[in-house]
Amino acid sequence: MRTAYSVETVRAAERELMARLPEGALMQRAAAGLAAACADVLGRVYGSRVVLLVGSGDNGGDALYAGARLARRGAGVRAVLLTPGRAHAGGLAALRRAGGSVVSSDAGGAVELVEQADLVVDGIVGIGGKGGLRENAVPLAEAARRGRGVVVAVDLPSGVDADTGEVRGAAVRADVTVTFGAYKPGLLIDPAREYAGVVRFVGIGLETVGVRAPEVEALQHADVARLLPVPGAESDKYRRGVVGVAAGSARYPGAAVLAVGGALRGGAGAVRYVGPAGGAVLARYPETLVSERGPARAGRVQAWVVGPGAGDDAATVGEVLAADVPVLIDADGLRLAEVGAVRGRGLRGVPTLMTPHAGEAAALLGVEREEVESGRLAAVRELAARYEAAVLLKGSTTVVAEAGGGGAVRVNSTGTPWLATAGSGDVLSGLGGSLLAAGLSAVDAGSVAAYLHGLAGRFAAEGAPVAAEDVAGRIVEAWRSVVGARG
């Protein structure tokens, strides 16, 4: 599992480690890793043109020491100082001894230097920076973006928020980010993730001091493989889990078909469908158990999915929420579900998983969509606290928070923009519901569903447009690819 830690936690671990090491040793470890990564990017170091964008903190020191290492290998290294009087003294001396040179950011030609470089190292602001870039750094960041060189960020792209992933103003757009000691939430969560490019991790020994309490977790193949429910010799369809799907309407029968399809491919032993789209569901999936008697009389289920394409059927949503089994709420169900009813389930210890996209989350929170998209971590925690339910916030970065909003937020790493297509969320709902029925916790069900859904979207797309049914059809392939990592 990939874990990301708050700035406060990382700083505390660094202080503890520095107390054990000779002075400057930690910075030299970081600089060595940064220089090695830059050399890999360059391919041929000798004769290359490297420009360092250097701020006033240790982030700038890392850049200067790494630049010195590259200069000793024959690169032409020039440091552009944004605060000349406050640059790291030891790093400056090392760069000069290695043959590098220094210019001020307000000197003529600084922008041209950046544009013409083969490699630009962003050491402007470290992980403690808040808000966008300062005015004197903006022209340099813009030059790096339009220049021909590869942009490598030190620890985190300057101008993005390490703790939240927010970007409040101008920021450096990196091709590669070399991060030290621990991942930071902003490297895994949009919009900051888009500024980070490819993230390369450099260990500097923080694991030896026991970095604790991650803010964000990203499941990997092996993690998902361990969580996937696989039937045993004693399994029957009821032991494997029966999921109920209350979805669709006369206007949106397709939502029911897609949700049922996701549930059937998600490993459920059986799927019971309740709603007005029974004919359409049976025509596509004849194994479905269709009932016209309402959720309470449909038969035994281990979990419910409610809401996709439900229109204004508040009565069905309320009936499902009254059940004492896990419930996944999506789409129209989010609008129709009463806050008190959802919170009451959480307070009784009955799991609920809500799966809004940014627009639906904004409506539930009473804010603009842009606020949710720019602050996904805060939005998902707030919803989880308000509703006392686990929340899966769909989008460019899908994030999952546990009921109450505490603990680490899960971030999905498999999504693709091709999943931004009508009906894709209905498939995800059915898949998540089947995992709830199999006994996974709400957070695990949401995280595993998002992971498999993302893989299925990637397999279906392969660089071309896809429809929701294509995604549903590739869930089994995604499942197989993950199971291959088991053991």
N, C-alpha and C positions, 0 to 999 in steps of 0.2 A: 504494500500500500504506500502511495506517495502522500506524505504529510507536510502541511505548511503551517508555519508558526507566526505568531504576532511579532511585531518589532520589539515589543517589551520583553517577550520571552527570549528572542534571539540575542538581544543586548545583554540580558542577564547571564545567559550561557557563555557569551563571549567574555564577559568580565570574569566569570569563574575560571574559564580556561586560561585567560591571559595571566591570572594570578599564579598559575602553575608554570608558565613558560617564560623564557628569556624575553626581555623587552623587544618588541618588534617582530617576534617570531610568527605571530598570527597573521600579520600583514604580509610577511614574506611568503607564507603558505598560499594566501589568496593570490598574491601577485604571480607566483609561479604557475598556479592553475590557470590564471587569466592569460598569461603569456603563452602557455602551451595551447590553449584554445585558439588564441589569435594566430599562432603559427599554423595550426591545422586549417584555419579558414584561408589564410594566405596561400598555403601550399608551398610557395617559394618565398622565404623571408628575405634573403639577401637581395638588396637593390629595391625592395618594395618601399612605398611611401606611406608612412603611418602618421596620423594626426591624433593627438590625445586632447580631448575636451576636459579640462581639469577645473573642478570646483575647489571649495575650501576645506572639505572634510577628508575623512579617511578614504572615502570613495575615490577622491582625486589622488590620494597617496597610492592606492592600489594601482591606478592607471599609470602613475609615474614610474613606479618600480617595475611594472610589467613592460612599460615602454623601454626602460633601461635594458631589460633582458633582450628585447627585440633588437635594440640598437647594437648590442654586443654581437648579435648574429648577422649584422650587416644591413639592417633596415635603416632607412632614413627617417628618424623620428623627430617630430616637432610637437611641442606641447603648447596649446592655446590656453592661457590662464584667464579665467573669468574674474578672479579676485587675486591679482598678483601678489598683494601683500599678505595673503592668508593661505597660500598654497602650502602643501606639506613640505616642510624644509628638507627632511631626509630624502624624500622621493625626488625632489628637484635636484639635489646634489648628486644622487645616483644617476639620474638621467644625463646630467651634464658630464659626469665622469665617463659615461658610456659613449659620449659623442652626440647626444641629442641636443636640440636647441629649444628655446622658449620664446614665445611672443605673447603679447597681451591681446585679449579678445577685441579691444577697441582699436588695435593697430590696423592700419591699412593692409589689405590682402589676407586677413584671417579667414574670411568667408571663402575666398578663392582657394586657399590651402585645403580647406575641408572638401570643397567640390572636387579637387583634383587628386585626393588621397586614394590609395588602394584599400586602406582600412582606416575607419574612424572609431576610436574608443571613447565611449560616453562615460566619463567619470565626473559629471557635473554635480549631481545630487545623489546622496545615498538613500538608504531605506527609511531614514527619518524625515525625508522631505514631505511637505504638505503643500497642496495646491499645485498649479501649473508652474512652468518654467518662469524664471525672472526675465525681464524684458531684454537684458543683454545677451541671454542665452538663446532666445528664439531664432534670430537669424542663423546661428550656427546649427541648430537642430534642423531648420529648413534646408540649409545647405547640405547637411549630411543626407537628408532624405532624397534630394534631387541629384546628388553627386553619384559618381560611378562606383565608389568604394562600398565595401561591406561595413555595416554599422554593428559594432559589438558593445552591448551595454554591460556595465560593471554592477553586478548584483541585481539591479533592477533598472529599467529605463527611467531616466530622469523625467520628473513631472507626473508620474503615476503614483497612486497611493498604495503602499506596500500592504497595508492591513485590509483594505476594502476592495481593491481593484477599480476604484473610481479614477477618472481622469478629469480634473477640474481646470482645464486650460490647456495651453500648448504643452506638448511632451515629445520626447525623442521616440521615434519609431525605429526599433532595432530589428536587425535580421537575426541576430543571435544575442541571447542574454546568458552571461556566465554568472551563476548565483553561488554563493558560498555558505557552506555549513548546514543550511536548511532552506527548504522552499518557503517562499513568502506567498500569502494568499493572493496578492495581486498578480502573481505569475500564472495562476490557474483560473482566474475569474475575469470574464469580460466586464468592461471594455479594455482593461489593462492588458489582459492576455494577448490581445491582438497587437499591442505595441511591443511585446516581448520577443516575438519571433520564435525561433527554436531555442529552447532552454537547455543549457548544459550545467550540470551540477558538479561542483568541486568540493570535496570533503576537506575540512580544515580541522577536524578533531572535535567538533561540538558533540558528537555522539558519545564521547567519553565522559561528558559531564551530565548525561541524561537529560537531554532536552525534553520538556514535558508539555502536556496540554495543547495539542494542535488545535488550530482554529478551523482548518480545512483538511479534508481527506479526499484522495482520489483513488478509487478502486482500480486495481490492475487485474489482468487476466486470472492470475492465480487466486486472488481474493474472491472474484466472482465465481470461479470454479468451486471453491470451498462452500459457497453459500447456495449454489444451485441444488434444488431438491431432486434427487434421483431415486426412482422407485426401487424397493427391495423385493425379496422373494415373497414376502407376506403382503405386498401391496395389492389393493384393489382400487376401483375408481373412487370410492369414498375415502379410503386412507390417503390417496394421492391428493384429494381435495376437490370439492365441487364448488365452482364459482357461479354466482348468480349475476346476470347482466340485465339491468333495468335501463333500457336505452331506446332511442329511436322514437319516431313519431310519424304521422301520416306525411308530414312535410320532409322529414329527414330519416327515411328508413335505412339509408346507407350507413349512417352512424352506428346503428345496431349491428349491421352485418360486419363492419370493420372491427367493432369492439369484440364481438363474438369470435371473429377470426384471430384476433390477438390473444384472446383467452385460450382458445383451443391449442394454439401453437406455443403457449406459455407453460405447458406441462400439467395443466389441470386434468384430473381424472374424468370430469364431465363438466358441461356448461349448461346451466338452466337459463332460459331466456324468458323475460316477462316484458310485454309491451305490444304495441300495435303493428310491429314489423315482423311478426312471426312467419308469415309466408315467405318474405324475402330472405329471412335467415335460414329457413329450412331448404329453400331452393339452392342456397349456396353451401350450407353445412347441415346435411340431413342428420348428423349425429347429435345435434343440439336437442335438449329437452325443453320444449316450448310449453309455456303455461299462459292461460288467459285469466288466471284467478288472482293476480296481484302478488307482490313480493311475500307477504305474510303467509300465503297459502300455496306457494309455488313448490314447496318441498324443501328438504334439508340442503343447506349450503354452508360452507365454511367461510365464505366472504362474499360481499356484494360489490359490484361496480354500478354506479348510478350517475346519470346525467348526460352522456353523449347524445346529442340530438333530441333531448327530451322536451324541447319547447317550453311550455308553461305548466307542465305536469307536477305542480308542487306537492300534490297528495302522495304520489309515488315516492318522491324524494323523502318526504317526511316519514313514510312507512319504512323505507329502507334504513333511515337513520335511527329508527326505534329498535332495530334488530340488535341483538347482543353478539354480533360477529363483526370482524373487521370490515370496513367499508372504504372504498375508493370513490371519491367525488370528483367529477370532471365536468367541464363545459357548462351546459345549462344548470346542472346540479349545483354548481358553485354559486350561481346567482339565486337559486331557489332555496338553498339550505339556510336555515336560521342559525345565527351565531350561537344562541343559547343551546340549541339541540346538538350542535357539533361539540361545543365546550363540555356539555354534560356527558357526552360519550367519553371524552378524555378524562374527566374527573372520576368517572366510574372505572377507568382503566381499560376501556374498549377501544382498540386501535382505529384510527381514521387517517387516511392519506388523501390529501387534496392535491390536485395536479393542474394548477392554473398556468396559462401563458402570461406574458407581461401585461397585456391589456386587461385580462381578467383579474390579475393581482392588483393592478392599479385601481380598478373599480371596487374591489373588496377593501382596499386600504384608504380609498377616498383621495387618491393623489393622481398626478398625471403619469401617463405611461412612461414618459422620458425619465421620470424620477426612479421608477422601478428598474429600467434598463441600465441606468447609470450607477445604481447602487443595489445590485442584485443580492449581495450578502445581507445587507440591512433589511431589505424587503422580505426575504424568505424567513429571516428570524422573527420579524414583526408579525407576519401572518401566523407562524407557528405558535407564537405566544398568544396572540389574540384569540385563536380558535382552539388552542390546546390540542392541536393535531399536527401530525407530520405533514410537511408541505414539500412538494416537488414543483419547483418553479422552472417551467420549460423556457427554452430560448437559446441564444448563441452559446451560453454556458448554462447547462441544466444543473441546478443545485437542489439539494435535498436537506431539509432541517428536521430535527426530531421535535416531537410535541413539546411545547413550552419554549422552544427557540434556543435552548441551551446546548452544550456539547459541540462537537465538531460538525461543521456542515460538509456534506458529501458533494463533490464536484464530479460531473461525468466528463470523461476524456474522449469518448468515442463519437460524439455528435458530428454531423455534417450539415452544411447549409441546404443540402438537397432534401432534408427532412421538413423544411418549411413548405409543406404542401397540404392541401385540404385532406382531412381524414387521418393524417399521420398520428395526431394526438389520440384519436379514438382507438387506434391499434395499440398505442402505449397503455391506454387505460385497461384494456382487456388483458394485456400481458401482465401489468402490475396486479390486477385483481387475481389472476391465477396464482401468482407467487404468494399473495396474502393467503389464499385458500390453502396453499401447501404448507403454511405455518411460518413463513418468514415474518419478521417484524415489519412495521410500516416503513421504517427507514431503509432496511435491507431490501424490502420488496421494491421500493421506489428506485433505489440505487441500482439494483440488478436489472430491473426493467429498463431503466434509462440506458444502461450499458449495452444490453442486448439489442435494444431498439436502435441505438446509434450504430452498432456493428451491422445490423440488418440493413440500415439505410445506406451505409458505405458499400456493402456488397451489392445492393440493388442498383446503386447509382453508377459506380465505376466511371464517374465523370460525365454522366448523362442524366437528363431529367427522369424522375421516378414518380409514380403515383402511390397512394397509401397502400393499395393492395399489393404492390410490388414489395413494399417494406414488410408487410405481414408475411408474404411468401418466403422471405429470407430469414425469418426469426429462427427457424430450425437450423439453418446453416450457421447462424451466429452462435446458437447454443452449442453446436458440435465443435466450433472453433474454440470455445471457452473450455468445454469439457476436456479437450485435448491437453489443457494445462493442469488438469487435476493430478495430484500426486507428485 
